[in-house]
Amino acid sequence: MPAAVKYLPLLILSIGAGPQILTGQTGQYQNKTYVQGAITRGHPAVPEIALIFSGDEFGEGLTYVRKQLKRNKVPASFFFTGRFYRNPLFRKDLRRLIRDGHYMGAHSDQHLLYCDWVRRDSLLVDKHEFSTDLDLNYKAMEEAGADVSRALYYLPPFEWYNDTISAWSAEKGIQLINFSQGTLSHTDYTTLADKNYRSNETIYESVVRFEKARGLNGFILLMHIGAGPARPEKFYSLLPRLLVLLKERGYVFRAVDELLSNQ
């Protein structure tokens, strides 16, 4: 685990050369956007973007995504659960991602739902459960060969959290992050049976429209490394097309720690 720091409400906390943690905050601070203590976007005037991929149960896109990133010389960030890191089916590709220098991060060990979907301030885990689960995630990362000293940014499971989770993360010396709002890339897990189903083209066009209207400077763009058999079309299959689009628009790709520390 990264070295722990003492939590002081609404204060900036420094972790050596790592990020500065601003807990319990929503709004702008030092050119970054925060929502309940999690960074959700970097500098709005710098044409840099971070592609992040999360994974828990499914990882059928792992090999394809890794190869496309390598072919296009694009760095990315991967946030996986402990059980994903421990899955022998993913071991070879995980080693190659690490070797290629991508950011490897935590996503909880068992993909816990931290708080109620409607009453966000209502916790579904206690502090001990949160801490133990996260420690196991970091242990699995380390056993897989990832550099945990670099893993100071944390993507919560389900990308859902509250002020308390932000504070507990800060106590463990890590900064909570989440995806930037505005596109539908995070819906690439949906299936035809879901009311919120979004097709690949719908998701892709949402990125195009948002970029044209407001730009993607400092954006944290989330995709899933797998959606399982219930979703026949996989959005990660459009990654080459997406990379061409973003390069043509002049964006520079950064790992999430580089995107946020450089700004």
Phi and psi in degrees as GROMACS dihedral restraints (atoms count N, CA, C in turn):
[ dihedral_restraints ]
;  ai    aj    ak    al  type     phi  dphi    fc
    3     4     5     6     1   -58.6    20    10
    4     5     6     7     1   153.1    20    10
    6     7     8     9     1   -58.8    20    10
    7     8     9    10     1   134.6    20    10
    9    10    11    12     1   -74.4    20    10
   10    11    12    13     1   153.8    20    10
   12    13    14    15     1  -128.8    20    10
   13    14    15    16     1   155.5    20    10
   15    16    17    18     1   -76.0    20    10
   16    17    18    19     1   134.1    20    10
   18    19    20    21     1   -88.2    20    10
   19    20    21    22     1   126.1    20    10
   21    22    23    24     1  -124.8    20    10
   22    23    24    25     1   118.7    20    10
   24    25    26    27     1   -52.4    20    10
   25    26    27    28     1   131.2    20    10
   27    28    29    30     1    62.2    20    10
   28    29    30    31     1    24.5    20    10
   30    31    32    33     1  -115.2    20    10
   31    32    33    34     1   154.8    20    10
   33    34    35    36     1   -78.6    20    10
   34    35    36    37     1   134.2    20    10
   36    37    38    39     1  -120.7    20    10
   37    38    39    40     1   131.3    20    10
   39    40    41    42     1  -100.9    20    10
   40    41    42    43     1   141.5    20    10
   42    43    44    45     1  -123.9    20    10
   43    44    45    46     1    79.6    20    10
   45    46    47    48     1    55.9    20    10
   46    47    48    49     1  -124.3    20    10
   48    49    50    51     1   -91.5    20    10
   49    50    51    52     1     6.9    20    10
   51    52    53    54     1   -83.2    20    10
   52    53    54    55     1  -165.0    20    10
   54    55    56    57     1   -72.4    20    10
   55    56    57    58     1   161.1    20    10
   57    58    59    60     1   -91.7    20    10
   58    59    60    61     1   133.0    20    10
   60    61    62    63     1  -102.0    20    10
   61    62    63    64     1   124.9    20    10
   63    64    65    66     1  -116.2    20    10
   64    65    66    67     1   104.5    20    10
   66    67    68    69     1   -94.4    20    10
   67    68    69    70     1   152.9    20    10
   69    70    71    72     1    64.4    20    10
   70    71    72    73     1    27.9    20    10
   72    73    74    75     1  -119.9    20    10
   73    74    75    76     1   139.4    20    10
   75    76    77    78     1  -129.2    20    10
   76    77    78    79     1   127.4    20    10
   78    79    80    81     1   135.4    20    10
   79    80    81    82     1  -156.3    20    10
   81    82    83    84     1  -105.1    20    10
   82    83    84    85     1   139.8    20    10
   84    85    86    87     1  -152.9    20    10
   85    86    87    88     1   124.9    20    10
   87    88    89    90     1    47.7    20    10
   88    89    90    91     1    51.2    20    10
   90    91    92    93     1    64.9    20    10
   91    92    93    94     1    18.5    20    10
   93    94    95    96     1  -121.5    20    10
   94    95    96    97     1   152.7    20    10
   96    97    98    99     1  -100.2    20    10
   97    98    99   100     1   131.5    20    10
   99   100   101   102     1  -118.5    20    10
  100   101   102   103     1   141.2    20    10
  102   103   104   105     1  -129.6    20    10
  103   104   105   106     1   112.5    20    10
  105   106   107   108     1    49.7    20    10
  106   107   108   109     1    44.5    20    10
  108   109   110   111     1    87.1    20    10
  109   110   111   112     1    -7.1    20    10
  111   112   113   114     1   -99.8    20    10
  112   113   114   115     1   136.3    20    10
  114   115   116   117     1   -75.0    20    10
  115   116   117   118     1   127.0    20    10
  117   118   119   120     1  -117.0    20    10
  118   119   120   121     1    -5.1    20    10
  120   121   122   123     1  -166.1    20    10
  121   122   123   124     1   145.9    20    10
  123   124   125   126     1   -88.0    20    10
  124   125   126   127     1  -153.8    20    10
  126   127   128   129     1   -62.5    20    10
  127   128   129   130     1   123.2    20    10
  129   130   131   132     1   -74.5    20    10
  130   131   132   133     1    -7.6    20    10
  132   133   134   135     1  -109.2    20    10
  133   134   135   136     1     1.5    20    10
  135   136   137   138     1  -108.7    20    10
  136   137   138   139     1   122.6    20    10
  138   139   140   141     1   -76.5    20    10
  139   140   141   142     1    61.7    20    10
  141   142   143   144     1  -122.9    20    10
  142   143   144   145     1   150.9    20    10
  144   145   146   147     1  -143.7    20    10
  145   146   147   148     1   145.8    20    10
  147   148   149   150     1  -114.0    20    10
  148   149   150   151     1   123.6    20    10
  150   151   152   153     1   -90.1    20    10
  151   152   153   154     1   124.5    20    10
  153   154   155   156     1  -122.4    20    10
  154   155   156   157     1   143.3    20    10
  156   157   158   159     1  -124.2    20    10
  157   158   159   160     1   132.0    20    10
  159   160   161   162     1  -112.5    20    10
  160   161   162   163     1   156.4    20    10
  162   163   164   165     1  -158.6    20    10
  163   164   165   166     1   144.5    20    10
  165   166   167   168     1  -136.6    20    10
  166   167   168   169     1   -84.6    20    10
  168   169   170   171     1   -80.1    20    10
  169   170   171   172     1   -41.1    20    10
  171   172   173   174     1  -107.7    20    10
  172   173   174   175     1   143.7    20    10
  174   175   176   177     1  -149.1    20    10
  175   176   177   178     1    33.1    20    10
  177   178   179   180     1   -67.8    20    10
  178   179   180   181     1   -15.4    20    10
  180   181   182   183     1   -94.8    20    10
  181   182   183   184     1     2.4    20    10
  183   184   185   186     1   -59.8    20    10
  184   185   186   187     1   -51.1    20    10
  186   187   188   189     1   -64.4    20    10
  187   188   189   190     1   -44.5    20    10
  189   190   191   192     1   -62.4    20    10
  190   191   192   193     1   -48.1    20    10
  192   193   194   195     1   -61.9    20    10
  193   194   195   196     1   -44.8    20    10
  195   196   197   198     1   -58.0    20    10
  196   197   198   199     1   -45.7    20    10
  198   199   200   201     1   -66.6    20    10
  199   200   201   202     1   -39.0    20    10
  201   202   203   204     1   -66.8    20    10
  202   203   204   205     1   -39.8    20    10
  204   205   206   207     1   -64.7    20    10
  205   206   207   208     1   -42.1    20    10
  207   208   209   210     1   -65.8    20    10
  208   209   210   211     1   -43.5    20    10
  210   211   212   213     1   -62.5    20    10
  211   212   213   214     1   -36.5    20    10
  213   214   215   216     1   -96.3    20    10
  214   215   216   217     1     2.7    20    10
  216   217   218   219     1    54.3    20    10
  217   218   219   220     1    49.4    20    10
  219   220   221   222     1  -114.8    20    10
  220   221   222   223     1   124.8    20    10
  222   223   224   225     1   -79.8    20    10
  223   224   225   226     1   148.8    20    10
  225   226   227   228     1  -144.0    20    10
  226   227   228   229     1   178.2    20    10
  228   229   230   231     1  -128.5    20    10
  229   230   231   232     1   137.2    20    10
  231   232   233   234     1  -123.7    20    10
  232   233   234   235     1   126.9    20    10
  234   235   236   237     1  -119.2    20    10
  235   236   237   238     1   107.5    20    10
  237   238   239   240     1  -120.6    20    10
  238   239   240   241     1   151.3    20    10
  240   241   242   243     1   -75.3    20    10
  241   242   243   244     1   167.0    20    10
  243   244   245   246     1   -60.7    20    10
  244   245   246   247     1   -41.7    20    10
  246   247   248   249     1   -69.3    20    10
  247   248   249   250     1   -24.5    20    10
  249   250   251   252     1   -69.3    20    10
  250   251   252   253     1   -47.1    20    10
  252   253   254   255     1   -61.1    20    10
  253   254   255   256     1   -32.5    20    10
  255   256   257   258     1   -83.7    20    10
  256   257   258   259     1   -11.4    20    10
  258   259   260   261     1   -69.2    20    10
  259   260   261   262     1   118.1    20    10
  261   262   263   264     1   -62.1    20    10
  262   263   264   265     1   -22.6    20    10
  264   265   266   267     1   -67.0    20    10
  265   266   267   268     1   -24.1    20    10
  267   268   269   270     1  -102.9    20    10
  268   269   270   271     1    -2.8    20    10
  270   271   272   273     1   -59.0    20    10
  271   272   273   274     1   -46.1    20    10
  273   274   275   276     1   -64.0    20    10
  274   275   276   277     1   -45.1    20    10
  276   277   278   279     1   -69.2    20    10
  277   278   279   280     1   -34.1    20    10
  279   280   281   282     1   -61.6    20    10
  280   281   282   283     1   -44.4    20    10
  282   283   284   285     1   -60.2    20    10
  283   284   285   286     1   -39.1    20    10
  285   286   287   288     1   -71.6    20    10
  286   287   288   289     1   -36.8    20    10
  288   289   290   291     1   -61.1    20    10
  289   290   291   292     1   -44.1    20    10
  291   292   293   294     1   -62.7    20    10
  292   293   294   295     1   -44.3    20    10
  294   295   296   297     1   -62.1    20    10
  295   296   297   298     1   -35.1    20    10
  297   298   299   300     1   -76.6    20    10
  298   299   300   301     1    -6.9    20    10
  300   301   302   303     1    90.1    20    10
  301   302   303   304     1    12.0    20    10
  303   304   305   306     1   -70.5    20    10
  304   305   306   307     1   156.4    20    10
  306   307   308   309     1   -74.5    20    10
  307   308   309   310     1   128.1    20    10
  309   310   311   312     1  -113.8    20    10
  310   311   312   313     1   121.2    20    10
  312   313   314   315     1  -127.6    20    10
  313   314   315   316     1   179.1    20    10
  315   316   317   318     1   -99.5    20    10
  316   317   318   319     1   154.9    20    10
  318   319   320   321     1  -144.0    20    10
  319   320   321   322     1    24.5    20    10
  321   322   323   324     1    82.9    20    10
  322   323   324   325     1   161.9    20    10
  324   325   326   327     1   -81.7    20    10
  325   326   327   328     1   -47.3    20    10
  327   328   329   330     1  -112.3    20    10
  328   329   330   331     1    15.7    20    10
  330   331   332   333     1    56.6    20    10
  331   332   333   334     1    55.0    20    10
  333   334   335   336     1   -74.0    20    10
  334   335   336   337     1   147.6    20    10
  336   337   338   339     1   -91.0    20    10
  337   338   339   340     1   113.8    20    10
  339   340   341   342     1   -77.6    20    10
  340   341   342   343     1   -34.4    20    10
  342   343   344   345     1  -147.4    20    10
  343   344   345   346     1   161.0    20    10
  345   346   347   348     1   -62.4    20    10
  346   347   348   349     1   142.6    20    10
  348   349   350   351     1   -66.8    20    10
  349   350   351   352     1   -32.3    20    10
  351   352   353   354     1   -95.7    20    10
  352   353   354   355     1   -51.6    20    10
  354   355   356   357     1   -95.3    20    10
  355   356   357   358     1    86.4    20    10
  357   358   359   360     1   -61.3    20    10
  358   359   360   361     1   -28.5    20    10
  360   361   362   363     1   -80.8    20    10
  361   362   363   364     1     0.4    20    10
  363   364   365   366     1   -94.1    20    10
  364   365   366   367     1   107.8    20    10
  366   367   368   369     1   -74.4    20    10
  367   368   369   370     1   144.6    20    10
  369   370   371   372     1  -110.4    20    10
  370   371   372   373     1    -0.2    20    10
  372   373   374   375     1  -133.9    20    10
  373   374   375   376     1   154.7    20    10
  375   376   377   378     1   -98.6    20    10
  376   377   378   379     1   174.5    20    10
  378   379   380   381     1   -63.3    20    10
  379   380   381   382     1   -39.2    20    10
  381   382   383   384     1   -64.6    20    10
  382   383   384   385     1   -44.1    20    10
  384   385   386   387     1   -63.5    20    10
  385   386   387   388     1   -43.5    20    10
  387   388   389   390     1   -58.4    20    10
  388   389   390   391     1   -50.3    20    10
  390   391   392   393     1   -66.0    20    10
  391   392   393   394     1   -45.1    20    10
  393   394   395   396     1   -62.8    20    10
  394   395   396   397     1   -44.4    20    10
  396   397   398   399     1   -61.9    20    10
  397   398   399   400     1   -43.6    20    10
  399   400   401   402     1   -67.8    20    10
  400   401   402   403     1   -38.7    20    10
  402   403   404   405     1   -59.7    20    10
  403   404   405   406     1   -41.3    20    10
  405   406   407   408     1   -65.1    20    10
  406   407   408   409     1   -34.9    20    10
  408   409   410   411     1   -63.4    20    10
  409   410   411   412     1   -46.4    20    10
  411   412   413   414     1   -65.3    20    10
  412   413   414   415     1   -35.6    20    10
  414   415   416   417     1   -63.0    20    10
  415   416   417   418     1   -43.6    20    10
  417   418   419   420     1   -64.1    20    10
  418   419   420   421     1   -38.1    20    10
  420   421   422   423     1   -60.5    20    10
  421   422   423   424     1   -47.9    20    10
  423   424   425   426     1   -63.2    20    10
  424   425   426   427     1   -42.0    20    10
  426   427   428   429     1   -65.5    20    10
  427   428   429   430     1   -26.1    20    10
  429   430   431   432     1   -81.6    20    10
  430   431   432   433     1    -7.9    20    10
  432   433   434   435     1   102.7    20    10
  433   434   435   436     1     4.7    20    10
  435   436   437   438     1   -76.3    20    10
  436   437   438   439     1   151.1    20    10
  438   439   440   441     1   -84.7    20    10
  439   440   441   442     1    97.4    20    10
  441   442   443   444     1   -71.1    20    10
  442   443   444   445     1   -19.6    20    10
  444   445   446   447     1   -68.5    20    10
  445   446   447   448     1   -20.9    20    10
  447   448   449   450     1   -86.9    20    10
  448   449   450   451     1   -19.0    20    10
  450   451   452   453     1   -84.4    20    10
  451   452   453   454     1    62.1    20    10
  453   454   455   456     1   -93.4    20    10
  454   455   456   457     1    -4.6    20    10
  456   457   458   459     1  -108.6    20    10
  457   458   459   460     1   136.9    20    10
  459   460   461   462     1  -128.5    20    10
  460   461   462   463     1   127.6    20    10
  462   463   464   465     1   -99.5    20    10
  463   464   465   466     1   116.4    20    10
  465   466   467   468     1   -68.9    20    10
  466   467   468   469     1   151.1    20    10
  468   469   470   471     1   -61.2    20    10
  469   470   471   472     1   143.4    20    10
  471   472   473   474     1    63.3    20    10
  472   473   474   475     1     4.9    20    10
  474   475   476   477     1    52.6    20    10
  475   476   477   478     1    40.8    20    10
  477   478   479   480     1  -136.7    20    10
  478   479   480   481     1   130.8    20    10
  480   481   482   483     1  -163.9    20    10
  481   482   483   484     1  -179.6    20    10
  483   484   485   486     1  -146.2    20    10
  484   485   486   487     1  -173.3    20    10
  486   487   488   489     1   -57.7    20    10
  487   488   489   490     1   -37.8    20    10
  489   490   491   492     1   -65.6    20    10
  490   491   492   493     1   -42.8    20    10
  492   493   494   495     1   -62.7    20    10
  493   494   495   496     1   -39.6    20    10
  495   496   497   498     1   -60.0    20    10
  496   497   498   499     1   -44.0    20    10
  498   499   500   501     1   -67.1    20    10
  499   500   501   502     1   -42.9    20    10
  501   502   503   504     1   -64.1    20    10
  502   503   504   505     1   -36.9    20    10
  504   505   506   507     1   -63.1    20    10
  505   506   507   508     1   -42.2    20    10
  507   508   509   510     1   -61.8    20    10
  508   509   510   511     1   -38.0    20    10
  510   511   512   513     1   -60.7    20    10
  511   512   513   514     1   -29.6    20    10
  513   514   515   516     1   -91.2    20    10
  514   515   516   517     1     4.7    20    10
  516   517   518   519     1    82.3    20    10
  517   518   519   520     1    22.9    20    10
  519   520   521   522     1  -126.3    20    10
  520   521   522   523     1   151.2    20    10
  522   523   524   525     1  -101.6    20    10
  523   524   525   526     1   124.2    20    10
  525   526   527   528     1   -70.8    20    10
  526   527   528   529     1   139.8    20    10
  528   529   530   531     1  -130.7    20    10
  529   530   531   532     1   167.4    20    10
  531   532   533   534     1  -151.6    20    10
  532   533   534   535     1   168.3    20    10
  534   535   536   537     1   -71.3    20    10
  535   536   537   538     1   155.7    20    10
  537   538   539   540     1   -76.4    20    10
  538   539   540   541     1   137.9    20    10
  540   541   542   543     1   -78.1    20    10
  541   542   543   544     1   147.9    20    10
  543   544   545   546     1   135.7    20    10
  544   545   546   547     1   -27.1    20    10
  546   547   548   549     1  -115.8    20    10
  547   548   549   550     1   176.7    20    10
  549   550   551   552     1  -106.3    20    10
  550   551   552   553     1    16.8    20    10
  552   553   554   555     1   -59.8    20    10
  553   554   555   556     1   -31.0    20    10
  555   556   557   558     1   -72.1    20    10
  556   557   558   559     1    -8.2    20    10
  558   559   560   561     1   -93.5    20    10
  559   560   561   562     1    13.7    20    10
  561   562   563   564     1   -73.4    20    10
  562   563   564   565     1     2.0    20    10
  564   565   566   567     1   -91.2    20    10
  565   566   567   568     1   -12.1    20    10
  567   568   569   570     1   -70.4    20    10
  568   569   570   571     1   151.1    20    10
  570   571   572   573     1  -116.3    20    10
  571   572   573   574     1   169.8    20    10
  573   574   575   576     1   -60.1    20    10
  574   575   576   577     1   -24.7    20    10
  576   577   578   579     1   -80.9    20    10
  577   578   579   580     1   -10.3    20    10
  579   580   581   582     1   -88.0    20    10
  580   581   582   583     1   141.4    20    10
  582   583   584   585     1   -65.1    20    10
  583   584   585   586     1   -29.1    20    10
  585   586   587   588     1   -97.3    20    10
  586   587   588   589     1    23.4    20    10
  588   589   590   591     1   -57.5    20    10
  589   590   591   592     1   136.4    20    10
  591   592   593   594     1  -131.9    20    10
  592   593   594   595     1   129.3    20    10
  594   595   596   597     1   -74.8    20    10
  595   596   597   598     1   166.3    20    10
  597   598   599   600     1   -57.3    20    10
  598   599   600   601     1   -44.9    20    10
  600   601   602   603     1   -66.6    20    10
  601   602   603   604     1   -38.1    20    10
  603   604   605   606     1   -62.1    20    10
  604   605   606   607     1   -43.2    20    10
  606   607   608   609     1   -64.8    20    10
  607   608   609   610     1   -47.1    20    10
  609   610   611   612     1   -60.6    20    10
  610   611   612   613     1   -45.5    20    10
  612   613   614   615     1   -64.9    20    10
  613   614   615   616     1   -29.3    20    10
  615   616   617   618     1   -65.5    20    10
  616   617   618   619     1   -35.3    20    10
  618   619   620   621     1   -68.2    20    10
  619   620   621   622     1   -44.8    20    10
  621   622   623   624     1   -60.2    20    10
  622   623   624   625     1   -47.7    20    10
  624   625   626   627     1   -63.5    20    10
  625   626   627   628     1   -44.3    20    10
  627   628   629   630     1   -66.5    20    10
  628   629   630   631     1   -39.6    20    10
  630   631   632   633     1   -62.6    20    10
  631   632   633   634     1   -43.6    20    10
  633   634   635   636     1   -66.8    20    10
  634   635   636   637     1   -37.4    20    10
  636   637   638   639     1   -80.9    20    10
  637   638   639   640     1   -41.4    20    10
  639   640   641   642     1  -132.2    20    10
  640   641   642   643     1   -11.1    20    10
  642   643   644   645     1    81.0    20    10
  643   644   645   646     1   161.9    20    10
  645   646   647   648     1  -118.8    20    10
  646   647   648   649     1    23.0    20    10
  648   649   650   651     1   -57.5    20    10
  649   650   651   652     1   129.9    20    10
  651   652   653   654     1    71.8    20    10
  652   653   654   655     1    11.9    20    10
  654   655   656   657     1   -73.4    20    10
  655   656   657   658     1   142.6    20    10
  657   658   659   660     1  -109.1    20    10
  658   659   660   661     1   102.0    20    10
  660   661   662   663     1   -99.8    20    10
  661   662   663   664     1   114.6    20    10
  663   664   665   666     1   -95.1    20    10
  664   665   666   667     1   135.3    20    10
  666   667   668   669     1  -135.2    20    10
  667   668   669   670     1   163.5    20    10
  669   670   671   672     1  -102.8    20    10
  670   671   672   673     1   141.2    20    10
  672   673   674   675     1   -76.2    20    10
  673   674   675   676     1   -11.9    20    10
  675   676   677   678     1  -163.0    20    10
  676   677   678   679     1   149.5    20    10
  678   679   680   681     1  -122.6    20    10
  679   680   681   682     1    -6.5    20    10
  681   682   683   684     1    83.5    20    10
  682   683   684   685     1   172.2    20    10
  684   685   686   687     1   -68.6    20    10
  685   686   687   688     1   -17.7    20    10
  687   688   689   690     1   -72.0    20    10
  688   689   690   691     1   -15.6    20    10
  690   691   692   693     1  -114.5    20    10
  691   692   693   694     1   102.1    20    10
  693   694   695   696     1   -63.3    20    10
  694   695   696   697     1   -43.3    20    10
  696   697   698   699     1   -91.5    20    10
  697   698   699   700     1   136.7    20    10
  699   700   701   702     1  -111.7    20    10
  700   701   702   703     1   127.4    20    10
  702   703   704   705     1   -66.0    20    10
  703   704   705   706     1   -30.4    20    10
  705   706   707   708     1   -61.8    20    10
  706   707   708   709     1   -17.5    20    10
  708   709   710   711     1   -66.8    20    10
  709   710   711   712     1   -18.1    20    10
  711   712   713   714     1   -93.0    20    10
  712   713   714   715     1     8.6    20    10
  714   715   716   717     1   -57.2    20    10
  715   716   717   718     1   -45.0    20    10
  717   718   719   720     1   -57.9    20    10
  718   719   720   721     1   -42.1    20    10
  720   721   722   723     1   -64.6    20    10
  721   722   723   724     1   -39.6    20    10
  723   724   725   726     1   -67.1    20    10
  724   725   726   727     1   -41.2    20    10
  726   727   728   729     1   -63.2    20    10
  727   728   729   730     1   -41.6    20    10
  729   730   731   732     1   -61.2    20    10
  730   731   732   733     1   -46.6    20    10
  732   733   734   735     1   -56.5    20    10
  733   734   735   736     1   -50.2    20    10
  735   736   737   738     1   -69.1    20    10
  736   737   738   739     1   -36.4    20    10
  738   739   740   741     1   -66.1    20    10
  739   740   741   742     1   -40.7    20    10
  741   742   743   744     1   -64.2    20    10
  742   743   744   745     1   -30.9    20    10
  744   745   746   747     1   -80.9    20    10
  745   746   747   748     1    -3.8    20    10
  747   748   749   750     1    92.0    20    10
  748   749   750   751     1    14.7    20    10
  750   751   752   753     1   -83.7    20    10
  751   752   753   754     1   144.6    20    10
  753   754   755   756     1  -103.5    20    10
  754   755   756   757     1   132.1    20    10
  756   757   758   759     1   -86.7    20    10
  757   758   759   760     1   134.9    20    10
  759   760   761   762     1  -132.2    20    10
  760   761   762   763     1   148.5    20    10
  762   763   764   765     1   -66.1    20    10
  763   764   765   766     1   155.6    20    10
  765   766   767   768     1   -62.5    20    10
  766   767   768   769     1   -35.1    20    10
  768   769   770   771     1   -68.7    20    10
  769   770   771   772     1   -34.0    20    10
  771   772   773   774     1   -71.2    20    10
  772   773   774   775     1   -42.1    20    10
  774   775   776   777     1   -57.9    20    10
  775   776   777   778     1   -43.9    20    10
  777   778   779   780     1   -86.3    20    10
  778   779   780   781     1   -31.5    20    10
  780   781   782   783     1   -79.5    20    10
  781   782   783   784     1   -27.3    20    10
  783   784   785   786     1   -77.5    20    10
  784   785   786   787     1    -8.0    20    10
